[in-house]
């Protein structure tokens, strides 16, 4: 008759282990969620900073330069596709400036 005695002991051990596993998984997922949230906030900060200090001045300068050009020159630049080339170059320059501004190593 020792079998009925072992079953309640095993069930009690299983209940304690289940609580331990549930507690461990809860802590793990809370920590993972906090990490994901913190990383998301950092990325939003980088995006906001890049927009304010890199993209906005770049767009303002390009717009003021474009409005200062004569109409005939604008037509020729558009016909030859120079506008798309300048747009791609400004995007590359903006990404390079953002990288230099925010992602450089300090020290």
N, C-alpha and C positions, 0 to 999 in steps of 0.2 A: 503493500500500500504506500510506498514512498512516492509514487507518481503524482498523486493529488497535492502533495506538499510542494513539489518542484514547480508545478504550473503556476501557483500564485506568486512564488518568488521570482520566476522568470517574467511574469506579467508586470510585477512591480518594478523590476529592473528595466524592462522595456519602456514603461511609462516614464521613468526618470531619464532614460536615454532620449526618448522622443522629446521631452521638454528641453533637454540640453541642445538637441539638434535644431529644434524650432527657435530657441533663443539665439543660437549661433547664426542661423540663416537670417533672422530678423536683423541682427547687428550687421551682418555682411551686407544685406540689401540697403539698409539705412546709410551705411558708409559709402557704398557704391553710388547711391542716389545723391548724397552730399558732394561726392567727387564730380559727378556729371553736372550737377547744378553749378558748382564753383567753376568748372571748365567753361560752361556755357556763359557765365557772367564775364569771364576773362575774354572770351571771344567777342561778346557784345561790346565790351570796352574797347578792344582793338578795332572793331569795325567802326564804332562811333569816333574814336580818335583819328582813325585813318580818314574818315569822311570830313571831319572838321579841319584837320591840319594838313591834309594832302589833297584830297579830291576837290573840295570846295574852292581853295585858291587856284588850283589848276584849271578848273572849269571857268572860273571868273576871268582868269587871264586869257584863256582861249576865246571866250565869248567877246571880250573887249577887243581882242585883236581881230576877230572875224568881222565885227561890226565896223571896224575902221577901214576895211578893204573896199576898194571901189567895186561897183556892181559887175562890170565887165570881167574883172579878175576873178570874182566869185564864180561866175558862169564857167569860165575856162577851167578853174580848179575843180569844179564839180564834174565837168565833162571828162576830164582825164583821170578822175578817181583819186585825186590828191587828198580829198576830204577823208576818205576811208583810211588812207595811209597815215595821215596825221592823227586820226582817231586811234588807230592801233598803237602808234608810237606814244601818244599821250597816256594810254592805258598801261603800257609797259613801263613808262616813266613813273606813273603813279604807284604801281606795284613795287617798283624798285625803291622809291622814296619811302613808302610805308614800311618796307622791310628794313631799310636803314634806320628809320625813325624808331620803330617799335621792337624789332627782333634782333637788334645787335647785342653782342656780348659785352657785358660791363666788366671792367677789371683789368 
